[in-house]
Amino acid sequence: MVYQKPVFSKTTFKSPDLTKLKAVIIDHRTTIYIAQDADSEAARDKYLSRYPTRLIK
């Protein structure tokens, strides 16, 4: 039996509005977006703790 992926219509999936989020730059090619009232240093530390082998220059 072949497994089929569920079909997502464009009306059910809604992308987040990036103008309402704050950009946190991790390195020259990585940017994450967090809530406006969230702490950017805590978000950066949390992201880097998930990827311990990532080198930051």
MODELLER restraints for C-alpha pairs under 7 A, 6 or more apart:
rsr = mdl.restraints
at = mdl.atoms
rsr.add(forms.Gaussian(group=physical.xy_distance, feature=features.Distance(at['CA:21:A'], at['CA:33:A']), mean=5.85, stdev=0.5))
rsr.add(forms.Gaussian(group=physical.xy_distance, feature=features.Distance(at['CA:21:A'], at['CA:34:A']), mean=5.53, stdev=0.5))
rsr.add(forms.Gaussian(group=physical.xy_distance, feature=features.Distance(at['CA:21:A'], at['CA:35:A']), mean=5.04, stdev=0.5))
rsr.add(forms.Gaussian(group=physical.xy_distance, feature=features.Distance(at['CA:21:A'], at['CA:36:A']), mean=5.48, stdev=0.5))
rsr.add(forms.Gaussian(group=physical.xy_distance, feature=features.Distance(at['CA:22:A'], at['CA:33:A']), mean=5.44, stdev=0.5))
rsr.add(forms.Gaussian(group=physical.xy_distance, feature=features.Distance(at['CA:22:A'], at['CA:34:A']), mean=5.29, stdev=0.5))
rsr.add(forms.Gaussian(group=physical.xy_distance, feature=features.Distance(at['CA:22:A'], at['CA:35:A']), mean=5.93, stdev=0.5))
rsr.add(forms.Gaussian(group=physical.xy_distance, feature=features.Distance(at['CA:22:A'], at['CA:36:A']), mean=5.24, stdev=0.5))
rsr.add(forms.Gaussian(group=physical.xy_distance, feature=features.Distance(at['CA:23:A'], at['CA:31:A']), mean=6.45, stdev=0.5))
rsr.add(forms.Gaussian(group=physical.xy_distance, feature=features.Distance(at['CA:23:A'], at['CA:32:A']), mean=5.81, stdev=0.5))
rsr.add(forms.Gaussian(group=physical.xy_distance, feature=features.Distance(at['CA:23:A'], at['CA:33:A']), mean=4.57, stdev=0.5))
rsr.add(forms.Gaussian(group=physical.xy_distance, feature=features.Distance(at['CA:23:A'], at['CA:34:A']), mean=6.54, stdev=0.5))
rsr.add(forms.Gaussian(group=physical.xy_distance, feature=features.Distance(at['CA:24:A'], at['CA:31:A']), mean=5.63, stdev=0.5))
rsr.add(forms.Gaussian(group=physical.xy_distance, feature=features.Distance(at['CA:24:A'], at['CA:32:A']), mean=5.27, stdev=0.5))
rsr.add(forms.Gaussian(group=physical.xy_distance, feature=features.Distance(at['CA:24:A'], at['CA:33:A']), mean=6.01, stdev=0.5))
rsr.add(forms.Gaussian(group=physical.xy_distance, feature=features.Distance(at['CA:24:A'], at['CA:40:A']), mean=6.24, stdev=0.5))
rsr.add(forms.Gaussian(group=physical.xy_distance, feature=features.Distance(at['CA:25:A'], at['CA:31:A']), mean=4.48, stdev=0.5))
rsr.add(forms.Gaussian(group=physical.xy_distance, feature=features.Distance(at['CA:25:A'], at['CA:32:A']), mean=6.51, stdev=0.5))
rsr.add(forms.Gaussian(group=physical.xy_distance, feature=features.Distance(at['CA:26:A'], at['CA:44:A']), mean=6.53, stdev=0.5))
rsr.add(forms.Gaussian(group=physical.xy_distance, feature=features.Distance(at['CA:27:A'], at['CA:56:A']), mean=6.61, stdev=0.5))
